[in-house]
Amino acid sequence: MTPGASLWLALGGPRTPGGLLVSRDGGHTFRELTRQDPRDPDAHHFYSVCALDEQHAWACGAAGEDDTAVVWRTADGGAFWEVLMAGDRARGLAAGAMYTQVLFTDAQHGFLVCAGDDMLATRDGGRTWAPLPVAGARPFGVFFLDRWRGWALSHDLDAHGVALCTRVFATRDGGRTWRPEAHDFAGLPSLDVTGFRVDRDGTATLCGPDGMLLWARIDDDARAVRWRFARGTVAGDLNFVTRSPDGALWVAGERGALLVSRDGGASYAEVATGTRCDLHALAFVPDGASVAGIAVGDRGTMLRFDPRAPDAPQRTAAPWP
């Protein structure tokens, strides 16, 4: 979601034609911006979208049955898109890459993650990209708290590609340099992390498969970060973590799982959603004089709820066919 309350959705998985949608009325209605024919075998599907403001947005995904990586960028709110394809070496995109996350910290500086392989950076708004050498890292996700402070998660892999150890690299200069941080993930050597965030008060949260939900306090002066298991998690996979304007932490997951913490992530309570569809993302948008929570998931699932009293989430109509 942008500071101006526009809500962007990236649609599509490995076998599903997708698109990019935007809502400028708090999630009541959506407009499809990419104008693709879903029957086209070369249609693009998307893994990640980053909208910085009402004009600037970027998305990454893949094209057609060959899964050729693509990067989309717009500087006019989605009226015109420039599409970059993997193999365009003039733009710094190598052939055979698969970009799974795009993130920008301002209109010029951004990052592309090729999960388990490398990370690219741009200083011209995404027109060109260059490899970002992080010694010893095989990044699969990146998160920035602001323009300067960020973290990249990485796996050490064995000869068969199995993760042996999860490591965290931090930057305090906008991604120019990265240093390894010492993290103890509650004694777990390796994690499959699907959601990660750090808040300004130092509260850090991560989630993953099989109900994995951990929290920590990150202090720039600390030598090591100790993670703890949160109480009140559920058995299914957890996919996304965010914070509502009132300070509560929210986690979404499979089979309609929706969890809320009001004690900084130490414990969670489950919220009934009325759906068994997997939920993949959460956002909180202005709704008149209050705030509405929106959760989106499989098969067009969209839940709209009051984060102050989320006992009865309302399932709304899908905003796309």
N, C-alpha and C positions, 0 to 999 in steps of 0.2 A: 504494500500500500504506500502511496506517495504522501508527502506532507500535506498536499491539497485534498487528500481523502479519495483519490482515484484508486480503484481496486483492479488489479491486473491478474489474469489467470492464464497459465500455460497449459494447453491440453494435449493429450496424446501420450501413448506408451510405445514400446518397441514394435507393436503390430497394429497400432491404431492411428489413422490420420488425425492430425490435431489442428490446433489453431491458437491464436492469441486473442483474448477477449478483454474488454475494459468496461468498468462501470464507473460512472461519474455522479451517481446519485445514491451512494451508500449501499450498493449491492442490490437495489430493487430491480434494475434492468441492466443488461449487458449488451455490448455491441461487438460483433466479430470483426477484427481488423485485418486479418491476413487473407481473407477472401479466397480460400482454397476449395477446390472440389474434392470432397471426401472420397469420391470414387477414383480419383487420380492415383495410380500406383506410385507416382513420384511425389505425392503430397508430403509435406514436412510435418513431423511430430516434434514436440518440444519437451525438454526436461527441466528447464529453468527459465525464469524471466526476472529481470531486475528493472524496476521503474524508479528513476531517481526523482523525477518531478513530473509535472503535467505534460512536458514535451519530450523528455529524454527517456528512452527505454531500450533495453537490449534483451535478446533471448538466444538460447542455444538449444540445438536438438539435432535431428538427423533427417535425411531426405530419402524417401523411397525404400525399396526392399534391400538395397545395398547399404543402407544406414550410413550414407555419406554425411559427415558432420557439417552443420550449418550454423552460422551466427547471423542474427538479424539485428539491425539497429535503426532507430528512428530518432529524429531531432525535432519532429513537428507533431507529436502526440499520436502517431500511427497513421497519418494520412499517406506518408511515403516511407517505404522501408528499403534499406540497402541490405542485400543478402550476400554474405561472404561464404564461400565453400571451402571445405578441407581440400588441400592440394594447391591452394592459391598461395604460392610461396612469396609472391610480391607483398601479400598482406601478412605473411608470417604464419600461415596455417598449413601444417604439414599434412600430407596425404595419409589416410588411414587413421587419423585421430578421431576420438569420440569425446566431445565436450559435454560434460554433465552438469556444470554449474557456471553461471556467469554472475559477477558481482561488481558493482561500481561504487566508489566512495565519493566521487564528484563527477562532473560532466566530462572530464578528461581522463581520469585514472580508474582503471578497472582490471579485473582478473578473470581468466578462464581456467577452469580445472578440467584436466583430462584424467579422470579418476584412476589412481594407482600408477600414473605415468609421470605427468609433469604439470606445471602451472605456467600460464602465459600472462603477461602484463601488457597494458596499453597506456600510452600517455597522450593519445590524440583522439579520445572518445570512441575507440574501437575500430578506427579505420585500419590500423596496422597493429600487429602483435609481435612480441618477442619472448622467447623462453626466459623464465625467471629462475635462475639457478639457486636452489636451496640445498646445500650440501647434506646428503644422506636422507633426503625426503622423497617419498612417493605419495604425494598429497591426494586425498580423496574428498576433501571439503575445506572451505575457507570461510571465516566469519570476521567481520570488522565491526568494532564498536563505534568508531568514528573515522575521520579521515586518516588518522595516524596509527591507531591501535588495532591490531588484528591477530588472528590465530589460524594456523593451518594444521589439519589433522593428517597424519601419515601412518602408513603401515610398513613394517619390515616384513618381507616375504621370504619364504623358503624357495627351493628350486622348483616346486610345483605350484607356486603362486598362492600358497596358504599363508595367511597372516600369522606372524609369530609375536609381534609386539606392536602396540599402538603408541605413537609418539606425537607430541605437540610442539610446533614451532611458533614463535611469537615475533611480531614486528612492532616497533614503536616509531617507525619513520615512514609510514605509508606503504610498506612493502618493498622498500629498496633493499633492506637487509633483514635477515631472519636468524633467530637463535633458538636452539632447542631449550625447552623448559622441562623440568623434572615433575612428572605427574604420576601419582599413585592412584590408579583407578580401582580402589577398594580391593586391591590384590589381584585384579584380573589383568593378565598380560596383554590381551588383545580384545578389542571391542569393535563391533560393527555399528558405527554411529550413524543414525539417520537424522537426528536433530541436535543442534548445538547452539548455545547463545551465552553471552556474557553481558551483564548489565553494569551500569555505571557505578553501582555500589559494590561491585566485585562479585556479585552472585553469579555463579556459573551453573548451567544445567545442560545435561545431555541425555538423549534417549536412544533406544534401539530395539532390536528384536527381542521377543520373549519377555516383554515387560521390563526391560532394562531401563532404569531411571535413576540417575546419579546427580548429586549436587556438590558444590564446593565453593570456597571463597578464594578468589584469585587476588593476590596482593603483589604488586610489582616488585616489592622488596623481599618477598618470601623466596627461600631457596627451593622449596618444593610445594606442590599443590596436592592436597589430600582430598580425594573424592569419597563420598559416602552414598550408600544406597538410600533412596527416599522411601518413606513408608507409604503404604496405600496404593501401590501400583497394581496393575492388572496383568493377566497372563499373556495377552496377545502382543503383537508387534506395535511399537510406538513410533510415530513417524515425524512429529513436528512439535516444536515448543516455541511459545511466544509469551509476551506479557501484555496484559490489558492495562488501560490507562489508570485504573485504580491500584495498580501494583501487583495484582495477582498473577501467578504463573499458570499457563494453560498448556496441556499436552493432548494431542489428537493421535488416534491410532486405529488399528484394524477392528472390524466388527462394530463400528460406531463408538469406539472408546473415546471418552472425553473426560479429562481429569483437571482438577483445579487445586492449586496450593496458595494459601494465604499466610504462610509462615516462612517465606523465602525459599521454598523448594524442599524443605525437610520432610514434609508429609503432604499427601494428596487425598482428595475425596473424588469419587466417581460421580459424574453427572449423567443422568439418563438422557439418551438422545432419541430413542424410538426408531433407530435404524440399525441394521446389521451390515451396512456397507462400510468399507474401509474409508477412513477420513485421512486426508493427506496434508491439509493446510488450514490455518486459522488466521483471521484478521479481525480487527476491531475498528469500526467506522462510525463517524458521527451520524446520529439518527435524531434529527430535531434537536431538542435540548439535552438528549442523553447519548449513550453509546450503545451500538448493537454489535454483538459478536456474530461472526459468520464462519462456519466450518464447511469445507467443500471436500468431496470425495468421489468414489467410483460411481459410474453410471449416472452422472449428473446430480448426485446428491448435494443438496445445499441446506444447511441448518442455519436458522437465524434465531438468536437468543439474547436475553438480557443478562450480561455478565454479573450484574449485582444480584440477580435472583434467577439462576439458570435451571430451575426445577422443571420447566416445561419448554424445551426447545421446539421451535416450529419448523417443520419440514416444508420447504418452499419448492416451487416448480423449477425444473432445470432451466438454466438460462440459454441452453443450446440444444439442438436436436439430438 
